[in-house]
Amino acid sequence: MIGVLAIQGDFAAHGRVLERLGVRWCEVRYPAQLDELSGLIIPGGESTTMLKFLFDEGFIDPLKQYARRGALLGTCAGAILLAREVTNPPQPSLNLVDIAVKRNAYGRQVDSFIDTTMSPVLGPPPLEMVFIRAPIITHVGSGVEVLAEHRGHPVLVQQGSRLIATFHPELTSDTRVHELFLTLADRRSE
């Protein structure tokens, strides 16, 4: 079972990708639901709003405990929440992936764009990426593998069973990022 944190953002779009891949999924709104999951997706949205919800609803410790046994995919705001360090402006985070991110680094909503890049891990064709008020990864720790870059910045990284995309893979027809995440979740559930 894959969970999608359903407090803000287009969590339903992640659900539609999982359905296309034939995977059972559920919307996650309560910490106790984490016990049922082999993988959790933290979608895009407004990271400060999402962080406030996580604190207010008692998700912080359960999420950190979950990260020891389950796979995580953080996209856009989810990447911000999972990062070790957040700037522009600074804010707390879950410190679950050894990266530093700069919030809204590509600009405002009107500066959103779509582009492609190659990922040696995912193979051809080029990976389509949707950037909406996206963060930029400014630092990658030694235990983090860069799987794809765009304009000299990492945009898809992995640390153990934690996968980070600074873009929105759920808004394209390409399912390879979700497929990679599912392989991580499968390994964790064995």
C-alpha positions in Angstrom: 0.0 0.0 0.0 1.3 3.4 -1.0 0.1 6.5 0.9 -0.1 10.0 -0.4 -0.1 12.8 2.2 -3.4 14.4 1.5 -3.4 17.8 3.2 -2.6 20.1 0.4 -1.4 20.1 -3.2 -2.4 17.8 -6.0 -2.2 14.6 -4.1 -5.0 13.1 -6.3 -2.6 13.5 -9.3 -0.1 11.1 -7.6 -3.0 8.8 -6.9 -3.9 8.7 -10.6 -0.4 7.8 -11.6 -0.4 5.0 -9.0 -3.7 3.7 -10.4 -2.3 3.7 -13.9 0.5 1.6 -12.6 -1.9 -0.8 -10.9 -0.9 0.1 -7.4 -3.1 0.3 -4.3 -2.9 3.7 -2.7 -4.7 5.7 0.0 -4.9 9.3 1.1 -3.0 9.9 4.3 -4.4 12.4 6.8 -3.6 10.8 10.2 -0.3 9.6 11.7 -1.7 6.2 12.5 -2.1 5.5 8.8 1.7 5.3 8.3 1.7 1.9 10.0 -0.1 0.4 6.9 2.3 1.7 4.2 5.3 0.5 2.4 5.8 3.9 0.7 4.7 7.5 1.3 4.5 10.3 -1.2 4.8 13.9 0.1 3.4 16.0 -2.8 3.9 19.6 -3.8 1.9 22.4 -2.2 2.9 25.2 0.1 5.7 23.9 2.4 5.0 26.3 5.3 1.3 25.3 5.4 2.2 21.6 5.1 4.8 21.9 7.9 2.3 23.7 10.2 -0.2 20.9 9.6 2.4 18.2 10.3 3.4 19.9 13.6 -0.3 20.6 14.6 -1.5 17.1 13.9 1.4 15.3 15.5 3.0 13.9 12.3 6.6 14.9 12.9 7.8 12.0 15.1 5.7 9.4 13.4 7.1 10.5 10.0 10.7 10.3 11.3 10.0 6.8 12.7 8.3 5.8 9.4 11.4 6.9 7.4 13.5 4.3 9.2 11.4 1.5 7.7 9.4 2.8 4.7 10.2 4.5 1.3 9.6 8.2 0.8 9.0 10.3 -2.3 9.0 14.1 -1.9 8.1 16.3 -4.9 8.5 20.0 -4.9 7.2 21.1 -1.5 7.8 17.5 -0.4 11.4 17.9 -1.3 11.6 21.0 0.9 10.0 19.2 3.8 12.4 16.3 3.6 15.6 18.4 3.2 18.2 18.9 5.9 18.4 22.7 5.3 15.9 25.1 3.8 16.6 28.8 2.7 14.8 31.7 1.0 13.6 32.1 3.7 14.9 29.6 6.2 12.4 27.3 7.8 12.4 24.0 9.8 12.3 20.7 7.9 12.2 17.0 8.7 15.9 16.6 8.0 15.5 13.2 6.4 17.6 13.7 3.2 21.0 15.3 3.3 20.4 18.1 0.9 20.0 21.9 1.2 17.3 23.6 -0.9 16.4 27.1 -1.8 12.6 27.7 -1.9 10.9 29.3 -4.9 14.3 29.5 -6.6 13.0 29.6 -10.2 10.6 32.5 -9.4 7.0 33.1 -8.9 3.9 31.1 -10.1 4.0 33.0 -13.5 7.6 31.8 -14.0 6.5 28.1 -14.0 7.8 26.1 -16.9 8.2 22.6 -18.5 11.5 21.2 -19.7 13.3 17.9 -20.3 16.5 16.3 -19.2 18.2 12.9 -19.5 18.6 10.6 -16.5 21.1 7.8 -16.8 19.2 5.8 -14.2 15.8 6.2 -15.9 17.2 5.9 -19.4 15.7 7.3 -22.6 13.6 9.1 -23.5 14.3 12.5 -21.9 12.4 13.0 -18.6 9.7 15.7 -18.8 9.7 18.0 -15.8 7.1 20.5 -14.6 8.5 23.2 -12.4 6.0 25.3 -10.4 7.6 27.7 -7.8 10.1 24.9 -7.5 13.1 24.7 -5.1 16.6 24.3 -6.3 18.9 21.8 -4.5 22.0 23.9 -3.6 24.0 21.2 -1.7 24.0 17.4 -1.9 25.5 15.4 1.0 28.0 12.5 0.3 25.4 9.8 0.8 23.0 11.3 -1.8 23.0 10.1 -5.4 22.1 12.6 -8.2 19.9 10.9 -10.7 19.1 13.9 -12.9 20.2 17.5 -13.4 18.7 20.6 -15.0 20.7 23.7 -15.7 23.5 22.5 -13.5 21.3 21.7 -10.5 20.2 18.3 -9.2 16.5 17.8 -9.7 16.1 14.1 -8.9 18.1 12.6 -6.0 18.1 9.5 -3.9 19.4 8.7 -0.5 18.7 5.1 0.5 14.9 4.6 0.2 14.2 8.3 0.0 13.6 9.9 -3.4 13.4 13.7 -4.0 12.1 15.4 -7.2 12.1 19.2 -7.2 9.6 19.1 -10.1 6.1 17.6 -10.4 6.4 14.1 -12.0 2.7 13.5 -11.4 1.7 16.2 -13.9 3.2 14.4 -16.9 2.4 11.1 -18.7 5.9 9.8 -17.8 5.6 7.3 -14.9 9.3 6.5 -14.5 9.9 8.5 -11.3 6.9 6.8 -9.6 8.1 3.4 -10.9 11.5 4.0 -9.4 9.9 4.9 -6.1 7.8 1.7 -6.2 11.0 -0.4 -6.5 12.3 1.4 -3.3 9.0 0.7 -1.5 9.1 -3.0 -2.7 12.6 -3.4 -1.2 11.6 -1.9 2.1 8.5 -4.1 2.4 10.5 -7.4 1.9 
